[in-house]
Amino acid sequence: GFYVEALQALERATNLCEPDKAVELEGRRIHLAFTHNDFEVGLDLGTKLLDANSDDVRLQLQQVRMLRHLLTDKSFDVDFFEDILIHWQDKARDTNDPLVLLRSSYNYLYLGSHLLDSSMWTYRAREGFNAILSDKEFLRYFPHAYQGLYMVYLMDYDYTELLGILRDWVRHDQSLRSRELYLRELIRCGYLDEGYQTSLDYIRDSPDALELRDLSLQLEVARWKRAGGNHDEALQILKSYQYECQNHSDDALVTLDMALALYHFGVAMQSQEMYSKCSKAFQRALRQSENHP
C-alpha cells in the first residue's frame, strides 16, 4: 500500500549512497515498479540504468519483460514495439556479440510471439539462442540461452525437444530453477526412476531446497502408483520416514519429509487419518525451524 513512498525512499537512498551501490539500488527501484505493475516507470528507470550498464544481462532481459507487459497492455502503438524488434534484429545481423544475440532472441520470444506469426518468431528466436549455445566462448550466457530455448518450444506447444534442452541446461547450470524444471519434465514424460534418483542427488547438493524435496516425494508416490499402489507397501514406506524422524527428532527437514510423505500418500490413498498426521507433522516442522525459517 506504500508503493509511491517506497519508490521515493529508494530514490533518496540512491542519491545518498556510494556510486558502487547506486546500480543495486536502481535495480531495486526497477524491481519495485515491475512488481507493482508500473511498467512505464520501470521501463524509464531501466532504460536510464542500461545506458550506463548495457552489458548487464539481467537488466536487458528485465527490460524485455517490461516491454512485453506494455505491449499486452497496449500502452504504446504497435509501431513502437516493432521498431524495437527491428533495431535489435539489425544489430544481431551485423555482430557476433552474444549479449546482442540474446537480447534479440528474447525480443522475438516476448514481443515477436505477439506481433509475428508462429513460424517466424520461433525460427528467429531459436536461431539466436542456438548461435550462442554453439560457441563455448559464450559459456556464461548458456543458462539464459537454454532458458529462452526452453520457453520457445513451450510457448510453441512443441514438447518434443523439452527434455533434451533441460538435460543440457542442468549440465551447464546447477540453479534450482533448471533442476526443478528438469524433474517436472521427467515426471511428465514418465521417467520416474531416473527422476527419483536425480532428485535424491539434487537434495544431497541442496538440502534446504524445499521444492526439490516435495518433487522427490511426488516421484516416490508416482513410482508406487505405477507399481500397483499396494497399501501395505505404502505403509512400509511411511514407516521408514517415521523411523528417520525418530532418529533425527530435532531436524526440521526430516520432519518436513515425513509431512510431505503423509500428504502425498494421503492424497493418493484418500486417507483422512494421514491428513491428520500430516498436519501435526507440518506444525512440528514449523516449530523445529523457528531458528532457521
C-alpha positions as YAML, in Angstrom:
chain: A
units: angstrom
residues:
- id: 1
  name: GLY
  ca: [0.00, 0.00, 0.00]
- id: 2
  name: PHE
  ca: [3.02, 2.35, 0.10]
- id: 3
  name: TYR
  ca: [4.45, 1.84, -3.38]
- id: 4
  name: VAL
  ca: [4.94, 5.56, -4.16]
- id: 5
  name: GLU
  ca: [6.56, 6.22, -0.79]
- id: 6
  name: ALA
  ca: [8.85, 3.21, -1.22]
- id: 7
  name: LEU
  ca: [9.87, 4.38, -4.69]
- id: 8
  name: GLN
  ca: [10.67, 7.87, -3.34]
- id: 9
  name: ALA
  ca: [12.61, 6.45, -0.39]
- id: 10
  name: LEU
  ca: [14.75, 4.31, -2.71]
- id: 11
  name: GLU
  ca: [15.40, 7.38, -4.88]
- id: 12
  name: ARG
  ca: [16.63, 9.30, -1.82]
- id: 13
  name: ALA
  ca: [18.77, 6.35, -0.79]
- id: 14
  name: THR
  ca: [20.28, 6.18, -4.29]
- id: 15
  name: ASN
  ca: [21.22, 9.88, -4.13]
- id: 16
  name: LEU
  ca: [22.89, 9.39, -0.73]
- id: 17
  name: CYS
  ca: [24.78, 6.14, -1.33]
- id: 18
  name: GLU
  ca: [28.25, 5.43, -2.70]
- id: 19
  name: PRO
  ca: [28.43, 5.19, -6.52]
- id: 20
  name: ASP
  ca: [29.18, 1.46, -6.46]
- id: 21
  name: LYS
  ca: [25.90, 0.83, -4.61]
- id: 22
  name: ALA
  ca: [23.80, 3.03, -6.87]
- id: 23
  name: VAL
  ca: [23.32, 0.34, -9.54]
- id: 24
  name: GLU
  ca: [21.98, -2.13, -6.96]
- id: 25
  name: LEU
  ca: [19.53, 0.42, -5.54]
- id: 26
  name: GLU
  ca: [18.38, 1.47, -9.00]
- id: 27
  name: GLY
  ca: [17.80, -2.19, -9.75]
- id: 28
  name: ARG
  ca: [15.60, -2.40, -6.65]
- id: 29
  name: ARG
  ca: [13.57, 0.59, -7.86]
- id: 30
  name: ILE
  ca: [13.02, -1.15, -11.20]
- id: 31
  name: HIS
  ca: [12.00, -4.36, -9.44]
- id: 32
  name: LEU
  ca: [9.62, -2.43, -7.22]
- id: 33
  name: ALA
  ca: [7.95, -0.80, -10.22]
- id: 34
  name: PHE
  ca: [7.77, -4.16, -12.01]
- id: 35
  name: THR
  ca: [6.12, -5.96, -9.09]
- id: 36
  name: HIS
  ca: [3.56, -3.16, -8.76]
- id: 37
  name: ASN
  ca: [2.67, -3.34, -12.47]
- id: 38
  name: ASP
  ca: [4.01, 0.18, -13.05]
- id: 39
  name: PHE
  ca: [5.73, -0.87, -16.26]
- id: 40
  name: GLU
  ca: [6.13, 2.60, -17.80]
- id: 41
  name: VAL
  ca: [8.10, 3.81, -14.77]
- id: 42
  name: GLY
  ca: [10.04, 0.53, -14.75]
- id: 43
  name: LEU
  ca: [10.91, 0.91, -18.43]
- id: 44
  name: ASP
  ca: [12.03, 4.52, -17.93]
- id: 45
  name: LEU
  ca: [14.23, 3.61, -14.96]
- id: 46
  name: GLY
  ca: [15.61, 0.55, -16.74]
- id: 47
  name: THR
  ca: [16.48, 2.49, -19.89]
- id: 48
  name: LYS
  ca: [18.44, 5.06, -17.89]
- id: 49
  name: LEU
  ca: [20.30, 2.35, -15.99]
- id: 50
  name: LEU
  ca: [21.09, 0.40, -19.16]
- id: 51
  name: ASP
  ca: [22.64, 3.49, -20.76]
- id: 52
  name: ALA
  ca: [25.47, 3.13, -18.24]
- id: 53
  name: ASN
  ca: [25.33, -0.67, -17.82]
- id: 54
  name: SER
  ca: [24.48, -2.02, -21.26]
- id: 55
  name: ASP
  ca: [26.35, -5.29, -20.66]
- id: 56
  name: ASP
  ca: [24.15, -6.30, -17.71]
- id: 57
  name: VAL
  ca: [22.25, -9.40, -18.90]
- id: 58
  name: ARG
  ca: [19.73, -9.29, -16.06]
- id: 59
  name: LEU
  ca: [18.78, -5.69, -16.83]
- id: 60
  name: GLN
  ca: [18.47, -6.37, -20.55]
- id: 61
  name: LEU
  ca: [16.11, -9.31, -20.02]
- id: 62
  name: GLN
  ca: [14.13, -7.46, -17.37]
- id: 63
  name: GLN
  ca: [13.57, -4.64, -19.85]
- id: 64
  name: VAL
  ca: [12.24, -7.08, -22.46]
- id: 65
  name: ARG
  ca: [9.74, -8.40, -19.91]
- id: 66
  name: MET
  ca: [8.68, -4.81, -19.17]
- id: 67
  name: LEU
  ca: [8.13, -4.24, -22.88]
- id: 68
  name: ARG
  ca: [6.03, -7.38, -23.17]
- id: 69
  name: HIS
  ca: [3.73, -6.16, -20.40]
- id: 70
  name: LEU
  ca: [3.45, -2.74, -22.04]
- id: 71
  name: LEU
  ca: [2.66, -4.43, -25.36]
- id: 72
  name: THR
  ca: [-0.14, -6.55, -23.91]
- id: 73
  name: ASP
  ca: [-1.46, -3.52, -22.00]
- id: 74
  name: LYS
  ca: [-1.47, -1.54, -25.31]
- id: 75
  name: SER
  ca: [0.44, 1.28, -23.60]
- id: 76
  name: PHE
  ca: [2.11, 2.36, -26.87]
- id: 77
  name: ASP
  ca: [1.38, 1.99, -30.57]
- id: 78
  name: VAL
  ca: [2.39, -1.33, -32.11]
- id: 79
  name: ASP
  ca: [4.96, 0.55, -34.25]
- id: 80
  name: PHE
  ca: [6.92, 1.34, -31.07]
- id: 81
  name: PHE
  ca: [7.46, -2.37, -30.35]
- id: 82
  name: GLU
  ca: [8.04, -3.31, -33.98]
- id: 83
  name: ASP
  ca: [10.81, -0.69, -34.17]
- id: 84
  name: ILE
  ca: [12.49, -2.24, -31.11]
- id: 85
  name: LEU
  ca: [12.26, -5.68, -32.68]
- id: 86
  name: ILE
  ca: [13.80, -4.44, -35.95]
- id: 87
  name: HIS
  ca: [16.51, -2.42, -34.16]
- id: 88
  name: TRP
  ca: [17.84, -5.45, -32.28]
- id: 89
  name: GLN
  ca: [17.32, -7.72, -35.28]
- id: 90
  name: ASP
  ca: [19.60, -5.44, -37.34]
- id: 91
  name: LYS
  ca: [22.20, -5.33, -34.55]
- id: 92
  name: ALA
  ca: [22.19, -9.13, -34.29]
- id: 93
  name: ARG
  ca: [22.65, -9.50, -38.03]
- id: 94
  name: ASP
  ca: [25.85, -7.43, -38.03]
- id: 95
  name: THR
  ca: [27.57, -8.82, -34.93]
- id: 96
  name: ASN
  ca: [28.60, -11.96, -33.08]
- id: 97
  name: ASP
  ca: [28.12, -10.30, -29.68]
- id: 98
  name: PRO
  ca: [26.35, -12.91, -27.51]
- id: 99
  name: LEU
  ca: [24.51, -10.28, -25.49]
- id: 100
  name: VAL
  ca: [23.05, -8.74, -28.65]
- id: 101
  name: LEU
  ca: [22.05, -12.21, -29.91]
- id: 102
  name: LEU
  ca: [20.47, -12.95, -26.54]
- id: 103
  name: ARG
  ca: [18.56, -9.68, -26.43]
- id: 104
  name: SER
  ca: [17.32, -10.09, -30.00]
- id: 105
  name: SER
  ca: [16.17, -13.66, -29.33]
- id: 106
  name: TYR
  ca: [14.30, -12.66, -26.17]
- id: 107
  name: ASN
  ca: [12.68, -9.84, -28.15]
- id: 108
  name: TYR
  ca: [11.34, -12.46, -30.55]
- id: 109
  name: LEU
  ca: [10.22, -14.59, -27.62]
- id: 110
  name: TYR
  ca: [8.40, -11.86, -25.68]
- id: 111
  name: LEU
  ca: [7.43, -9.36, -28.40]
- id: 112
  name: GLY
  ca: [7.62, -11.37, -31.61]
- id: 113
  name: SER
  ca: [5.29, -14.04, -30.24]
- id: 114
  name: HIS
  ca: [2.66, -11.27, -30.02]
- id: 115
  name: LEU
  ca: [3.50, -9.44, -33.25]
- id: 116
  name: LEU
  ca: [4.57, -12.16, -35.72]
- id: 117
  name: ASP
  ca: [3.24, -15.49, -36.90]
- id: 118
  name: SER
  ca: [4.49, -18.59, -35.10]
- id: 119
  name: SER
  ca: [6.85, -19.87, -37.81]
- id: 120
  name: MET
  ca: [8.66, -16.52, -37.97]
- id: 121
  name: TRP
  ca: [9.20, -15.70, -34.29]
- id: 122
  name: THR
  ca: [10.08, -19.26, -33.24]
- id: 123
  name: TYR
  ca: [12.61, -19.62, -36.06]
- id: 124
  name: ARG
  ca: [14.31, -16.29, -35.28]
- id: 125
  name: ALA
  ca: [14.36, -16.88, -31.52]
- id: 126
  name: ARG
  ca: [15.78, -20.42, -31.88]
- id: 127
  name: GLU
  ca: [18.34, -19.16, -34.38]
- id: 128
  name: GLY
  ca: [19.79, -16.66, -31.90]
- id: 129
  name: PHE
  ca: [19.74, -18.96, -28.87]
- id: 130
  name: ASN
  ca: [21.39, -21.79, -30.81]
- id: 131
  name: ALA
  ca: [24.06, -19.41, -32.14]
- id: 132
  name: ILE
  ca: [25.07, -18.69, -28.53]
- id: 133
  name: LEU
  ca: [24.96, -22.36, -27.49]
- id: 134
  name: SER
  ca: [27.15, -23.40, -30.42]
- id: 135
  name: ASP
  ca: [30.12, -21.33, -29.20]
- id: 136
  name: LYS
  ca: [31.89, -22.41, -25.98]
- id: 137
  name: GLU
  ca: [33.33, -18.90, -25.63]
- id: 138
  name: PHE
  ca: [29.83, -17.75, -24.71]
- id: 139
  name: LEU
  ca: [29.56, -20.21, -21.80]
- id: 140
  name: ARG
  ca: [28.46, -17.59, -19.26]
- id: 141
  name: TYR
  ca: [25.39, -16.87, -21.41]
- id: 142
  name: PHE
  ca: [24.38, -20.53, -21.78]
- id: 143
  name: PRO
  ca: [21.88, -20.59, -18.86]
- id: 144
  name: HIS
  ca: [19.98, -17.61, -20.34]
- id: 145
  name: ALA
  ca: [20.03, -19.18, -23.80]
- id: 146
  name: TYR
  ca: [18.80, -22.55, -22.54]
- id: 147
  name: GLN
  ca: [16.01, -20.89, -20.60]
- id: 148
  name: GLY
  ca: [14.97, -18.93, -23.69]
- id: 149
  name: LEU
  ca: [15.11, -22.00, -25.93]
- id: 150
  name: TYR
  ca: [13.02, -23.96, -23.42]
- id: 151
  name: MET
  ca: [10.40, -21.20, -23.39]
- id: 152
  name: VAL
  ca: [10.29, -21.02, -27.20]
- id: 153
  name: TYR
  ca: [9.37, -24.69, -27.51]
- id: 154
  name: LEU
  ca: [6.97, -24.46, -24.57]
- id: 155
  name: MET
  ca: [5.14, -21.43, -25.97]
- id: 156
  name: ASP
  ca: [5.04, -23.02, -29.43]
- id: 157
  name: TYR
  ca: [3.39, -26.15, -27.94]
- id: 158
  name: ASP
  ca: [6.28, -28.28, -29.25]
- id: 159
  name: TYR
  ca: [7.17, -30.52, -26.30]
- id: 160
  name: THR
  ca: [9.37, -32.98, -28.19]
- id: 161
  name: GLU
  ca: [12.61, -31.10, -27.52]
- id: 162
  name: LEU
  ca: [11.98, -30.05, -23.92]
- id: 163
  name: LEU
  ca: [13.70, -32.96, -22.18]
- id: 164
  name: GLY
  ca: [16.83, -32.68, -24.34]
- id: 165
  name: ILE
  ca: [17.04, -28.93, -23.72]
- id: 166
  name: LEU
  ca: [16.62, -29.40, -19.97]
- id: 167
  name: ARG
  ca: [19.25, -32.17, -19.84]
- id: 168
  name: ASP
  ca: [21.77, -29.81, -21.45]
- id: 169
  name: TRP
  ca: [20.63, -26.89, -19.31]
- id: 170
  name: VAL
  ca: [21.22, -28.65, -15.99]
- id: 171
  name: ARG
  ca: [24.64, -29.81, -17.22]
- id: 172
  name: HIS
  ca: [25.69, -26.20, -17.68]
- id: 173
  name: ASP
  ca: [23.68, -24.56, -14.92]
- id: 174
  name: GLN
  ca: [23.12, -26.03, -11.46]
- id: 175
  name: SER
  ca: [20.47, -23.49, -10.50]
- id: 176
  name: LEU
  ca: [17.38, -24.54, -8.56]
- id: 177
  name: ARG
  ca: [15.16, -23.36, -11.43]
- id: 178
  name: SER
  ca: [16.80, -25.58, -14.06]
- id: 179
  name: ARG
  ca: [16.78, -28.60, -11.73]
- id: 180
  name: GLU
  ca: [13.16, -28.11, -10.76]
- id: 181
  name: LEU
  ca: [12.03, -27.82, -14.39]
- id: 182
  name: TYR
  ca: [14.06, -30.91, -15.31]
- id: 183
  name: LEU
  ca: [12.43, -33.00, -12.56]
- id: 184
  name: ARG
  ca: [8.96, -31.80, -13.58]
- id: 185
  name: GLU
  ca: [9.66, -32.76, -17.20]
- id: 186
  name: LEU
  ca: [10.88, -36.22, -16.15]
- id: 187
  name: ILE
  ca: [7.57, -36.65, -14.28]
- id: 188
  name: ARG
  ca: [5.60, -35.51, -17.33]
- id: 189
  name: CYS
  ca: [7.47, -37.94, -19.59]
- id: 190
  name: GLY
  ca: [7.05, -40.81, -17.13]
- id: 191
  name: TYR
  ca: [10.78, -41.29, -16.41]
- id: 192
  name: LEU
  ca: [10.04, -41.81, -12.74]
- id: 193
  name: ASP
  ca: [13.04, -43.92, -11.72]
- id: 194
  name: GLU
  ca: [15.51, -41.51, -13.29]
- id: 195
  name: GLY
  ca: [13.61, -38.58, -11.79]
- id: 196
  name: TYR
  ca: [13.59, -40.06, -8.30]
- id: 197
  name: GLN
  ca: [17.32, -40.89, -8.26]
- id: 198
  name: THR
  ca: [18.12, -37.47, -9.73]
- id: 199
  name: SER
  ca: [16.02, -35.74, -7.07]
- id: 200
  name: LEU
  ca: [17.97, -37.53, -4.32]
- id: 201
  name: ASP
  ca: [21.25, -36.34, -5.86]
- id: 202
  name: TYR
  ca: [19.94, -32.78, -6.03]
- id: 203
  name: ILE
  ca: [18.76, -32.87, -2.41]
- id: 204
  name: ARG
  ca: [22.22, -34.00, -1.30]
- id: 205
  name: ASP
  ca: [23.63, -30.94, -3.09]
- id: 206
  name: SER
  ca: [20.94, -28.54, -1.84]
- id: 207
  name: PRO
  ca: [19.29, -29.95, 1.30]
- id: 208
  name: ASP
  ca: [17.43, -26.69, 2.02]
- id: 209
  name: ALA
  ca: [15.72, -26.59, -1.40]
- id: 210
  name: LEU
  ca: [12.20, -27.42, -0.23]
- id: 211
  name: GLU
  ca: [10.72, -27.57, -3.73]
- id: 212
  name: LEU
  ca: [13.14, -30.36, -4.63]
- id: 213
  name: ARG
  ca: [12.14, -32.32, -1.54]
- id: 214
  name: ASP
  ca: [8.48, -32.00, -2.49]
- id: 215
  name: LEU
  ca: [9.16, -33.15, -6.07]
- id: 216
  name: SER
  ca: [11.14, -36.11, -4.74]
- id: 217
  name: LEU
  ca: [8.11, -37.22, -2.70]
- id: 218
  name: GLN
  ca: [5.84, -36.75, -5.72]
- id: 219
  name: LEU
  ca: [8.16, -39.00, -7.72]
- id: 220
  name: GLU
  ca: [8.24, -41.63, -4.98]
- id: 221
  name: VAL
  ca: [4.44, -41.76, -4.84]
- id: 222
  name: ALA
  ca: [4.20, -41.87, -8.64]
- id: 223
  name: ARG
  ca: [6.57, -44.87, -8.70]
- id: 224
  name: TRP
  ca: [4.46, -46.59, -6.02]
- id: 225
  name: LYS
  ca: [1.27, -45.99, -8.02]
- id: 226
  name: ARG
  ca: [2.89, -47.30, -11.22]
- id: 227
  name: ALA
  ca: [3.89, -50.47, -9.35]
- id: 228
  name: GLY
  ca: [0.26, -51.12, -8.42]
- id: 229
  name: GLY
  ca: [-0.38, -48.84, -5.44]
- id: 230
  name: ASN
  ca: [-0.28, -51.56, -2.78]
- id: 231
  name: HIS
  ca: [-1.40, -50.04, 0.56]
- id: 232
  name: ASP
  ca: [0.84, -52.28, 2.66]
- id: 233
  name: GLU
  ca: [3.88, -51.13, 0.69]
- id: 234
  name: ALA
  ca: [2.86, -47.51, 1.19]
- id: 235
  name: LEU
  ca: [2.64, -48.05, 4.94]
- id: 236
  name: GLN
  ca: [6.12, -49.61, 4.90]
- id: 237
  name: ILE
  ca: [7.49, -46.56, 3.07]
- id: 238
  name: LEU
  ca: [5.83, -44.27, 5.60]
- id: 239
  name: LYS
  ca: [7.32, -46.32, 8.44]
- id: 240
  name: SER
  ca: [10.79, -45.66, 7.02]
- id: 241
  name: TYR
  ca: [10.12, -41.92, 7.14]
- id: 242
  name: GLN
  ca: [8.80, -42.27, 10.68]
- id: 243
  name: TYR
  ca: [11.96, -44.16, 11.66]
- id: 244
  name: GLU
  ca: [14.10, -41.33, 10.27]
- id: 245
  name: CYS
  ca: [12.06, -38.84, 12.30]
- id: 246
  name: GLN
  ca: [12.66, -40.81, 15.48]
- id: 247
  name: ASN
  ca: [16.41, -40.86, 14.82]
- id: 248
  name: HIS
  ca: [16.52, -37.13, 13.96]
- id: 249
  name: SER
  ca: [13.88, -35.77, 16.30]
- id: 250
  name: ASP
  ca: [15.12, -32.16, 16.11]
- id: 251
  name: ASP
  ca: [15.73, -31.95, 12.35]
- id: 252
  name: ALA
  ca: [13.02, -29.83, 10.70]
- id: 253
  name: LEU
  ca: [13.87, -31.09, 7.20]
- id: 254
  name: VAL
  ca: [13.46, -34.74, 8.20]
- id: 255
  name: THR
  ca: [10.12, -33.89, 9.81]
- id: 256
  name: LEU
  ca: [9.12, -31.98, 6.68]
- id: 257
  name: ASP
  ca: [9.88, -35.06, 4.55]
- id: 258
  name: MET
  ca: [7.61, -37.07, 6.84]
- id: 259
  name: ALA
  ca: [4.85, -34.48, 6.49]
- id: 260
  name: LEU
  ca: [5.19, -34.41, 2.69]
- id: 261
  name: ALA
  ca: [5.14, -38.22, 2.55]
- id: 262
  name: LEU
  ca: [1.97, -38.31, 4.63]
- id: 263
  name: TYR
  ca: [0.43, -35.61, 2.46]
- id: 264
  name: HIS
  ca: [1.17, -37.16, -0.95]
- id: 265
  name: PHE
  ca: [0.38, -40.74, 0.11]
- id: 266
  name: GLY
  ca: [-2.71, -39.42, 1.91]
- id: 267
  name: VAL
  ca: [-3.94, -37.82, -1.30]
- id: 268
  name: ALA
  ca: [-3.22, -40.98, -3.31]
- id: 269
  name: MET
  ca: [-4.90, -43.27, -0.76]
- id: 270
  name: GLN
  ca: [-7.67, -40.80, 0.21]
- id: 271
  name: SER
  ca: [-6.80, -41.34, 3.87]
- id: 272
  name: GLN
  ca: [-8.30, -38.90, 6.38]
- id: 273
  name: GLU
  ca: [-6.09, -40.37, 9.10]
- id: 274
  name: MET
  ca: [-2.97, -39.43, 7.13]
- id: 275
  name: TYR
  ca: [-4.24, -35.86, 6.70]
- id: 276
  name: SER
  ca: [-4.48, -35.51, 10.47]
- id: 277
  name: LYS
  ca: [-0.97, -36.90, 10.99]
- id: 278
  name: CYS
  ca: [0.32, -34.77, 8.13]
- id: 279
  name: SER
  ca: [-0.99, -31.56, 9.70]
- id: 280
  name: LYS
  ca: [0.69, -32.36, 13.00]
- id: 281
  name: ALA
  ca: [3.98, -33.16, 11.24]
- id: 282
  name: PHE
  ca: [3.92, -29.85, 9.37]
- id: 283
  name: GLN
  ca: [3.29, -28.00, 12.63]
- id: 284
  name: ARG
  ca: [6.17, -29.85, 14.30]
- id: 285
  name: ALA
  ca: [8.48, -28.97, 11.38]
- id: 286
  name: LEU
  ca: [7.49, -25.31, 11.75]
- id: 287
  name: ARG
  ca: [8.32, -25.34, 15.46]
- id: 288
  name: GLN
  ca: [11.67, -27.02, 14.79]
- id: 289
  name: SER
  ca: [12.56, -24.48, 12.13]
- id: 290
  name: GLU
  ca: [11.91, -21.35, 14.21]
- id: 291
  name: ASN
  ca: [15.64, -20.56, 14.33]
- id: 292
  name: HIS
  ca: [16.03, -21.26, 10.60]
- id: 293
  name: PRO
  ca: [12.83, -20.00, 8.95]
...
